[in-house]
Amino acid sequence: MAAKTKPQTTPKPGNEFLSAEQVSHRYGVHRASIYRWAKESTFPAPIKLGPNVTRWALADLEAWEQSQREAC
């Protein structure tokens, strides 16, 4: 079983952030899929910006996309 990644708590300077809704729209999947992928460590971990604010760094998503293209 793959090691689970914990959500980052400190955002990287200069990052743009996307909400779960924006990320799900980007990949054409349900929001629950995004959280499941992150939990299964097959997707970048979310960043907690506050108690009710979870976002994904655009740079992390783009790096993941590149790794997926290279794996094919």
Backbone bond lengths (Angstrom), bond angles and torsions (degrees), N, CA, C in turn:
res aa  C-N    CA-C-N  psi(-1)  N-CA   C-N-CA  omega(-1)  CA-C   N-CA-C  phi
1 M - - - 1.447 - - 1.527 108.85 -
2 A 1.299 115.95 137.82 1.466 121.05 -178.98 1.523 110.94 -71.12
3 A 1.313 115.67 147.69 1.466 120.43 176.92 1.526 109.30 -67.00
4 K 1.301 115.87 139.37 1.463 120.52 179.55 1.522 109.88 -85.20
5 T 1.318 114.82 139.93 1.458 118.65 178.18 1.512 109.03 -95.66
6 K 1.300 115.57 142.04 1.457 120.70 176.49 1.522 108.63 -89.74
7 P 1.320 117.23 146.90 1.467 119.00 176.91 1.524 110.70 -60.08
8 Q 1.324 115.53 141.14 1.460 119.65 175.15 1.522 108.06 -69.12
9 T 1.310 116.09 151.37 1.459 119.16 178.65 1.521 111.94 -114.00
10 T 1.332 117.69 -14.64 1.457 121.19 179.38 1.521 108.98 -119.81
11 P 1.337 117.10 114.59 1.464 118.96 179.89 1.520 111.97 -69.66
12 K 1.318 115.96 150.32 1.460 121.46 176.45 1.530 108.66 -77.84
13 P 1.321 117.92 140.15 1.464 120.38 179.90 1.533 111.19 -61.55
14 G 1.320 116.50 141.84 1.453 121.79 176.19 1.514 115.51 82.33
15 N 1.329 117.82 1.02 1.460 120.89 -179.80 1.521 111.65 -78.52
16 E 1.312 114.72 145.89 1.456 120.83 166.47 1.517 105.98 -94.69
17 F 1.317 116.68 147.43 1.454 120.63 -176.85 1.519 110.78 -121.94
18 L 1.334 115.18 145.68 1.449 121.93 178.18 1.524 109.38 -120.60
19 S 1.328 115.57 142.49 1.462 121.14 176.53 1.528 109.38 -78.37
20 A 1.317 117.10 169.15 1.461 121.27 177.47 1.526 110.25 -59.69
21 E 1.310 116.84 -37.96 1.464 120.55 178.91 1.532 110.55 -63.75
22 Q 1.318 116.79 -43.85 1.465 120.53 179.12 1.528 111.47 -65.56
23 V 1.330 116.25 -40.57 1.463 120.77 179.80 1.532 109.74 -66.44
24 S 1.318 117.13 -44.03 1.465 119.66 -179.90 1.528 110.51 -63.65
25 H 1.311 117.08 -37.51 1.464 120.83 177.28 1.531 110.24 -66.43
26 R 1.312 116.88 -40.22 1.472 122.07 179.83 1.525 111.44 -58.25
27 Y 1.344 117.06 -38.34 1.460 121.24 -176.10 1.530 113.29 -104.21
28 G 1.318 117.25 -1.31 1.455 120.66 176.80 1.515 114.44 68.04
29 V 1.329 116.22 35.75 1.463 121.56 179.76 1.524 109.34 -129.25
30 H 1.313 116.02 168.84 1.461 121.96 177.85 1.529 109.53 -72.90
31 R 1.321 116.17 151.39 1.476 120.47 178.81 1.518 111.93 -55.65
32 A 1.324 116.96 -36.60 1.471 120.07 -179.74 1.532 110.93 -60.74
33 S 1.323 116.99 -33.19 1.474 120.33 178.77 1.518 110.87 -64.03
34 I 1.322 116.45 -39.96 1.468 120.81 179.94 1.530 110.02 -60.90
35 Y 1.324 116.64 -47.09 1.464 120.11 179.68 1.529 111.04 -65.97
36 R 1.329 117.30 -37.76 1.467 120.82 179.28 1.525 110.12 -65.22
37 W 1.342 116.84 -45.05 1.466 119.74 178.57 1.520 110.89 -59.35
38 A 1.325 116.63 -43.51 1.468 120.36 -179.97 1.526 110.59 -63.91
39 K 1.318 116.35 -40.03 1.469 120.62 -179.99 1.528 110.75 -66.35
40 E 1.330 116.22 -34.88 1.464 121.00 -179.65 1.528 112.23 -82.84
41 S 1.310 117.71 1.01 1.474 124.42 179.56 1.521 112.56 63.03
42 T 1.327 116.79 28.75 1.459 119.96 175.57 1.524 110.54 -103.85
43 F 1.317 116.63 8.41 1.459 123.32 -172.83 1.525 107.58 -149.52
44 P 1.322 118.75 154.12 1.474 119.38 178.66 1.536 112.50 -56.43
45 A 1.297 115.18 143.79 1.463 121.03 178.74 1.529 110.33 -72.15
46 P 1.324 116.41 144.67 1.459 119.07 176.47 1.528 110.96 -74.63
47 I 1.308 114.51 164.39 1.467 121.82 177.84 1.519 107.89 -115.51
48 K 1.325 116.61 125.69 1.470 121.27 177.48 1.526 108.35 -85.13
49 L 1.324 116.76 113.80 1.460 120.96 178.51 1.518 111.88 -95.47
50 G 1.300 117.08 -10.55 1.456 123.09 179.04 1.509 108.44 -174.23
51 P 1.326 117.81 178.31 1.461 120.23 -176.59 1.533 113.39 -59.51
52 N 1.322 117.77 -32.32 1.457 121.15 -179.17 1.521 112.52 -123.11
53 V 1.322 116.30 23.27 1.466 120.49 -177.02 1.526 109.28 -127.90
54 T 1.325 115.48 110.53 1.459 122.19 177.74 1.515 107.79 -120.25
55 R 1.314 116.34 132.37 1.464 121.10 -178.45 1.532 109.59 -139.07
56 W 1.331 114.70 162.84 1.459 122.43 173.76 1.514 107.85 -114.67
57 A 1.318 116.63 137.18 1.456 121.43 177.90 1.533 108.29 -75.24
58 L 1.312 116.06 129.27 1.456 121.33 179.91 1.530 110.51 -58.06
59 A 1.309 117.79 -40.27 1.472 121.23 179.54 1.528 111.13 -60.87
60 D 1.338 117.24 -39.04 1.465 120.72 177.99 1.524 110.80 -66.12
61 L 1.334 116.52 -40.60 1.462 120.56 179.14 1.525 110.90 -65.73
62 E 1.320 116.66 -41.76 1.463 119.99 179.31 1.530 111.26 -65.59
63 A 1.321 117.33 -37.76 1.464 121.07 176.85 1.525 110.46 -65.65
64 W 1.340 117.06 -40.24 1.462 121.50 177.06 1.522 110.21 -63.22
65 E 1.332 116.84 -43.87 1.462 121.18 178.79 1.531 110.25 -58.79
66 Q 1.325 116.34 -44.21 1.465 120.78 179.37 1.528 110.46 -62.00
67 S 1.325 117.29 -42.99 1.469 120.07 179.88 1.522 111.00 -64.76
68 Q 1.329 117.21 -33.10 1.465 120.66 177.84 1.529 110.77 -69.07
69 R 1.328 116.67 -39.38 1.466 120.53 178.01 1.528 110.72 -65.07
70 E 1.329 115.96 -40.48 1.465 120.15 -178.86 1.522 112.19 -70.18
71 A 1.324 117.19 -27.58 1.462 121.41 -178.89 1.532 112.04 -74.16
72 C 1.309 117.01 -18.76 1.479 120.49 -178.60 1.490 113.37 -79.33
